[in-house]
Amino acid sequence: MDPGDPPSARVHGTSPSLPTQARSRRAPASSTAHAPQECAIKAASPPKGAPAGDVHDIAVELHGITKRFPGVVANHDIDITVRRGTVHALVGENGAGKSTLMKILYGMQRPDEGTIALDGATVELHSPADAISRGVGMVHQHFMLADNFTVLENVVLGAEKLHGIGAKARARIKEISDAYGLGVRPDVLVEDLGVADRQRVEILKVLYRGARTLILDEPTAVLVPQEVDALFDNLRELKSEGLTVLFISHKLGEVLSVADDITVIRRGTTVASVVPSQTSPRQLAELMVGSELPSPETRESTVTDQKMLTVDGLRLTATDVDGVQRAVLDGIDLTIHKGEVLGIAGVEGNGQAELVEAIMGIRDPDAGVITLDGADISHAPTRKRREDGIGYIPEDRHRHALLLEAPLWENRILGHVTEAPNSKGGLLNPGAARRDTERIVTEYDVRTPGIEVTAASLSGGNQQKLIIGREMSHHPKLLIAAHPTRGVDVGAQAQIWDQIRAARREGLAVLLISADLDELIGLSDSLRVMYRGRLVADADPCTITPEELGSAMTGAASGHLEGTADADAPADADTDAPADTDAPATAEPADEAPAGGEDR
């Protein structure tokens, strides 16, 4: 559909204007681009009551939900109606209040005002146990599994009274797994499972407890395209059995492909309910941020002939669960020049994390040479590498980038204890660190009541902006960015991409690892594919497509990948293609939050 076609929406407040006509990610912005058109969404009362259908078809109804925290109103007068047996998507920018709202529905938070109705009956939820007893289950973005337990042990933990812990429990797990196509293996240790398998275990956990309404918080954030397809098959199977799914996601193309209804939250309140078949990714994104999105830009190459990082013959072995030593990195050779972004594609668990850890000095390689700006750092300690100019954005911000219960200014010091402004004369300088944290908060638009609040109180996107501000503040020569925009919204995504592009123009070398193939293709100057600890393929980001790249990630292709995309093709006027919205030059909304990266 064209951007001017009206989505079916109920909106209160002012209708956002629509963006200019869509252009291809790689096409230059035309000087004759169409002027923005007004979206045909009429101002009205907030979305209330049931969509078309009998009141008995309503699974969840939230009315007038308001939740306040010190200095922050997380939710204000929120109204949402969810039809039974549907996938209902909830979208909004970071800090919009989506995860806080879902915590209220799951009994983790108590609303200050408003009512909750489940299956037509008004209820008060004092704890997750109350929600579970009424058929509501939640799969958190950050999984709640014990790595050293088996799948069966994780599933029955806390629910031993249902089917015991032995044969009856195993039979019930297998029954649920088969019924919904989850393919869960009860006796496997969770630590041996990939991300997609862990997610299916979390889904099975809530089904085991009798959930008829499932809340999925950012379920595709860590999945590659093939895994996303499998998840959506699972969701359709759940829906066909009459279950209801509340789906929080930042990926607009995915939302539009799987949802039956979409509710948009902006600044803590509901602003629209839309029908996916009658809206586009761009229109949806604008409802989320309330302004026109930036258009894709043409990027000239900034790659120089000066080598910043070279890795030659890198080999790293590890002992697996059976006590067998195997190579996790095998003969890795790569070079990154000043002003170059090298993207690494691969299904998680194929050696990307180990490659990052070897470059950072967290793991000591068995063989090979790592050179930074002409200096051999193969066996240098991590602090020395940091001081020599390596910036690091870890893939798991909670485990490796933040002290969640520490204030923001202390988190600003992490990883750079010996560097100015954090220290002077060998001693910490808290005053200077506080002042510089204030600067980062302002320059990187970290939305927070102040620098004395804990990192856990920030939404996920604001946590990520703080981390990136911290790393970029030390003017690194090399930036290792592992999933830099995972779980962040459209505005934060665009800001992060802009910061990386700006630093790249000034000569920054970037090693980019991401599960978002549009991000890899849009930001990278060159691409490599990692499979079973080896770099097996390379591609030109100007011609490769996400589908072709995804195929190579499964081991189906190797060598140089000849892409079929035409970089010079004129842009299509139809803005429905999700590639435009998910691509690095634009953005897409999301939300995470306070405690543990959930959303406030």
N, C-alpha and C positions, 0 to 999 in steps of 0.2 A: 504494500500500500504506500501511497505517497505521504510525505510528512504532513500535508495539509488535511488528510482524511481524519475525521474525528474519531477518537477512541470512545468506546462506551464508558463514560466515567461520571461519577458523582464527586464533585469537588467543592470544598469550601475555601474561601480566600480568593486570591487573584489567579487567574489562569496564566500559566507560564507561556511565554512565547516559544514558538518552535524554532529549531535551528535552521541554518541555511541548508540548501540541498546537499545531500550526502556526496562525499567524494571517496574515491579509492584511497586506502591508506597510503599508497605510494605515489598517488597522483598529486601534482602541485596544486595549490589553492588557486582557483581561477579568479581573475580580477572581475569576471562577469558573473560571479556566483549569484544565485537568486537571493533576494532580500528575505529576511526572516518572515515567516508567515505566522498568523495568529492561530493558536490551537483552538479547535472548535469544542472546547470543554467549558460548559457554562458554570458560573459560580452557583453554589447551592449549599444546602445544609450538609453537615458531615455525614459520611456513609453510615446509615443506621438501619436496623431491622434486617430482615432476611432478604437475600436475593430471591429471584423468582422461585417459588416453591412453597410447599406447605410448611408451617412452623414446626411440624414434627420431623421435618427433614433437616433441622438445624442441629449440628453437633456441638458447636461452641458459640456463645454470644458474650462479648465483652462490651459493657456499656459504661461510659463516663469514667474510664480508668485513669486515675491520677496517682503518680508516685513522686515524692520529693526526697532528695538527699541534701545534705548541707551544701548550700551554694548552688544547687542544680535541681531543676525540675525535669526529671527523666521522662515522665509521661504526663500528658495533660489532656483530659477529656477524650480519651481514645475510645472509639466505637468500631468493633469488628464483628462480622457475622460469618461463620464458616459452615458451609453446607456439608451434611454427612456424605461420606463416600467420594470426596473430592480432594484434589491437591490444591491447597490455598497458599499462595506465595506471599511473603511479607518482605517488602524491600524498602530501603531508605539509606541515607548516608550514615557515616560513622557518627555515633553519639545521638542518632535519631531516637533511640529508645526501644528498638525492636527486641533485643535480647533481654532487656529489663522486663518488657511486657511478657515475654515467654516465660521468664522466671516467675512472674506473678501467676501465670496460668499453671505452672508446674509446682506452685506452693513454696518456692524458694524465697519469695519476697511477698509481703503483704501490701496491698494497695492502700493508699491513704483515703481514696474515694473511689466510688464506682462499684459495679456488680459483675459477677461472673455466673453465667448459666451454662450448664452442661446437660445436653439432651433435654432442654426445656426446663430444668430445675435449677433455681438459684442456689449456689453453694458458697461456702467459705472454706478456703484452702489454707491450712495452717502449716503444712509441711509437704514435701514431696510424697510422703506416705499417703496423705489425704488425696493427692492428685492421682496416684497410682491406684488407690482403691476405687476411684471413680473413672478409671479407664484412660488416664492421660499418662503418656510416657515421653521422655525427652532424650534425644541423642545429642550430646554437647559437641561443640566444635572441637574442643580438646578432650579426647576420649578418656573415659573414667574406667580404665581396665588395669588390673594388676599383671605386669609383664611376666612375673614368675609363677603365675597360675595357668592352668589349662583353660581352654574355652569353657568346658563344662563347669569348672570351679568358679570362673568369673560370672557365668550366667546364674548359677544357683546362689551365689554369695548374697546373703540378706533375704533370700526367698526360699530358705530351706524347708519351710513349712508347706510349701505348695506341692512339691513332688519328691521331697527328700533330696539326697545327694548321690544316689546310685542309679540303678537300672531304670526306675521310673522317670527320673530326671533326664537321663540319656535318651530314653524313648521319646519323651516330650520334645526335647531339643531337636531330634531328628525329624519328628513329625512337623514341627513348625518350619524347620529348614527346608524340607521337601515341599511343603504346602506353598511357600512363597518364593521358592527358587533361590534360597540364600547360599546353599552349598557350604554350610558351616561344618567343620570337623571338630567334634567335641574333645578329642584327646590331644590336640596340638597345643603347645605352649604359646601364649599370646605373643611373647617376645620374638617368636619365629614367624609371625604373620606380617604380611604387608599392610599398608594403610587401608586399602579397599577391603581386605578381609577383616580387619579390626572393626571397620565401620559396620560390616554386616553382623558381626558379633554384637555390637551395641544395639542394632536394630532388633536382633533376636532377643536380647536381654529384655527389652521393653515389651515385646510380644509375649514372651514367656510369663510376664507378670500380668498379662491380660489386657494390655493397652488396646483401646479401639481408636484413640486419637494420638498420633505420633507427632512430636515436635522435632524437626531436624534443623539444627543450627549450622549453617554453612557446610552442608554435606559434601559438596564437590570441591571444596577449597584445596584439597590435597590429592585429587584424583586426576589421572590423565584421561584423554577423550574416550578410550575404550572402556575404562572403568566407570566413567560417567554414564555411558550408554547402558552398562550393566545395572548400575544403580537405578536409572530411570525405568528399566524393565522391572526391577523389584518394586518400585513405587507404583507402577501401573498394576502389578499383580496385587499389591495391598489394596489399591483402590477398587479393583474388581471384586474383592472379597468384602467390600463395604466399609473398609477402614478409612479414616480421615487423616490427612497429612498436612501439617503446617510446616512450610518450607521457607527457611530464611536463606537468601543467596545474594551474592554480589554480581553474578554473571547473568546479564539480562537475556542473552540468547537462550540460555538454559531455562530460565524462569518462564519465558514465553513458550518454550517447547513442551514443558511438562505440566504447567499450572492450568487449573480450570478457572480460578479467580485470582486476582492480585490486589492487595491493599498496599498503598504507598504511605509511609510515615515520614514526616519531615519536622524536625525540631520538636519531637516529642508528641506530635498529634497526627491523627489521620487526615490526609489531604485528598485522597482519591481512592476509588475502587474501580478497577478497569478489567475489561474482558480481553484476554490475550489475543484472540482472533481479530480484534478491532483496534489494536495499538501496535506500535513499533518499538524497537529497542531505544531509539533516539527520543521518542516521545516519553517513554517510561523514565529514561534517565533525567529528562528535564523536569518531570514531576518530582523526582527525588531531590534534585538540587535547587530547583526553582529558578534556574537561569539557563541561558544558552550554553551548550557545550563547545569547547574549542574544536576547530576543524583540524583534520589531519594536516600535517605540514610536510613539505619536502625537505629532506635532510641531506645536505652535502656531506661527502666523506671527510672526516677529520683524521683519518688514519695516517700516521707518519711512518718513516722507515726506521725509527728508533725503537729497539726492543726494550720493553719494560719487564716482562716476565717470560722466562723460558723454562720449560720442563722437558727434560731429556731422559728417556728410558726409565721413568719412575715405576717402581714396583713396590707393592706393599702386600704382605700376607697376614692372615688372621686365622685363628683356630675356631672352627665352627662348633655347633652344639654336640656333634658326635666325636669331638676331639681331633678332627682331621684338619690339617693346615691347608688352606687354599689361598689362591691369589685373589685379593679384592681389587687391586690395581695391577695391570699387567702391561708393561711397555708403553706407558703414557708419554706422548710427545706433543707439546703444544707451545705456541708462541703468541703473546699478546703485545702489540705495539702501543706506543703512546697515542692517545686519541682513538683507541679501538675498543669496541665492545665485542667480546667473544662469548657467544651463547652456547651453553651445553644443554642438549635435550636428552631425555632419557626417563624411562619409568623408574620411580623411586626404588632404591635398593640395588641399583646397578653400579655403584661405586662413586656417585657424585659426592656424597657426604664424606667419604674417605679421601677423595681428591682434595676437597676443601680443607680437611683436617691436616693433610700432609703439607699443603702450602702454608697453612697457618702455624705449623709446628706443633700441633696437638698430637699428631702421630709421627713417629720417626720412620722414614721409608727404609726398606731393605736394600734398595738399589736405586740409582738414578741421581740426577743433579737438578736442583731448583735454583734459578738465578733471578735476582731482583735488581734491575737497573745496573747490571754488570757485576753484582756481588753474589758470591755463592752463599745461599742461606739454607742449604739442604739440611743442616743439623743445628741451625741456630735456634735459640729458645724463642717462644712466642712473643715475649715482651720485646726482645730485640727486633723482631720482624715488625711489630707494631710501631716501635720508635723509628724504624727505617722507612715507614710510609705505607703500611698495609692497613686499609680500612676493611671492616668486616661487618656485614649484616647477616646474622645467622638465620637459618631456616625456622628454628623454633625460638621465638623471642622470649618465651617464658622461661625456658630452661637455660638458654645460653646468652641472652642479651640483657636481661633485666633482673633486678632484685625487687620482686613485686611488692614486698612490704616496706621497702625503703622509699624515702622521698625522691622527687624527681632530680633534685640537685646532686644527690649521691649517685643516682643512676647515670648522671652525666659524666661522672668520674670513671666509671667502669671501663676497663681496657686501656685507659690512658692515665693511670695514676701518676706516672713519672713525668708527664708532659704538662706544659703550660696550657691553660691557666690553672690547672688542677693542683699543681705543686710548685714550690719555689724553694730553692736551696735545699732540696731533699726532704722538705716537709710539705704536707698537704696545705692547701690554701682554700679553705671552705668559702671565704668571702668572695674570692675571684670565681670559684666554681658556681656559686649562687648567681652572681651577676651574669656569667656566661650562659647559665641555664635560662635566665630571663630572656636573653638575646635569642637563644634557640627557639624558645616558646613563641616569641614574636615572629621571627623570620620564617619558621617552618609551620606556622599556624597550628601549634599544638594547643588544642582547646582544653583548658584546665582552669580551675579556680585559682591556682597558685602553684609555686614550685615546692611547697612543703607537703603537698598531698602525695600519697603513695602512688607508685606506678600502677598498682592493681586497680586504682580508682579511675584510670583512663580507659576509654574504649580502645579496641585493638588498633584501629587506624591511627589514633593519636599516640599510642605506644610506639608504633612503627615510625611515625614522623619524628618522635624524640630520638629514637635510635639512629635514624638517618642523619638528623641534625648533628648528633654527637660525632658520628664518623666523618661527615663531610667537614666539620669544623677544624679538623686537624690536617686538612689539605693533603689527602693521601695521594701517593703515586699510583697505587693499585687498589681498586675497590673490589672485594669479593662480595657479591650480592646474591644470596641464596633466597629465592622466592621473595623478593623485596616488596611486592604488593599483595601478598597472600592475605586475604581477609580484610582488605581496606576498601573504602568507598570510591566513587567516581572522582570526587574532588581530590581526595588524598592520593589516589592513583596518578592523576594528572600531575600533581605537584611533585611526586616522587620521580616520575619519568622526566619531568622538566629539569629537576636537580641533576639527574644522571646525565642528561643531554648537555646541560650547561657545563658540567665538570669535564665531560668528554671533549667539548670544544676547546677547553683549556689544557688538554693533554692527558687527562685521566685515562688510565687503562682499566677496563672493567671485565671481570670474569662473572658472567651472568648465568645463574642456574635457576630454572623456573619450570613449573608444571603447566604454566599458561603459555601455550604455543603461540598465540597471537602476540603476547608480550615478547617472547623470544624473537619472533620474526620481525616485529616492529622496531625493536631497540637494537638488535645485533648488526654488526658489520660483517661478521662471519659466524657460521654455525657448525658445531660438531655434534655427533650423536654418540652417546655412551651406552654400551650394552655389555653386561657381564664383565665389568672392570676394564673394558677396552674402548678406545675411540674408534668406532667402526665405520663412520661415514661423515662426510662433510657436505655442506649445502650453501647455496647463495640465498640469503634471506630475501633478495629482490624477486626471486622466481619461485621459491618453494612454497607449497601450501601446507596448512596445518595437517591435512589428511596424509600427505606424502611424508611429512616429518613424523607423524604418529606411526605410520607403517614401519619406518626405519627403526623406531624406538622398540618395536617388538622383535627386531632381528630379521625382518622380512627383506631388508635391503641393506647394502653396504657400498663402500666406495664413494664416489662423487654422485650426489643425487641430482639428477637433471629435473628441475622443477618445470611445471607446465603453466604456472601463472604468468600472465603477461603484465609486467610492471608498467608498461606504457599504455595499457588499456584505459579508455576514458571511463570516468566514474559513472556509475549507474545512479539514476535519480531515486531509485527505490531505496529507502533507508531501513528496510526490514532486516537486512543481513546483519547478524550479530557481530560479524567481524569488525564492522565499523565501530561499534560501541565498546567492544572488548579490547580493541587494539590500543597500543600504548599512546597513540597521539590523541585519542579521546579519553574515555574513562568509563568507569561504571561503579555504581554505588554498592555499598555494603555496610556492614556494621558489626561491630564486636563490642565487647563491653567491659564493665568495670571489673569486678572481681574475677581474676583469671582471664582478663581479656574479653569479658562479656561487655555488653553495651549499656552505657548509661545515658 
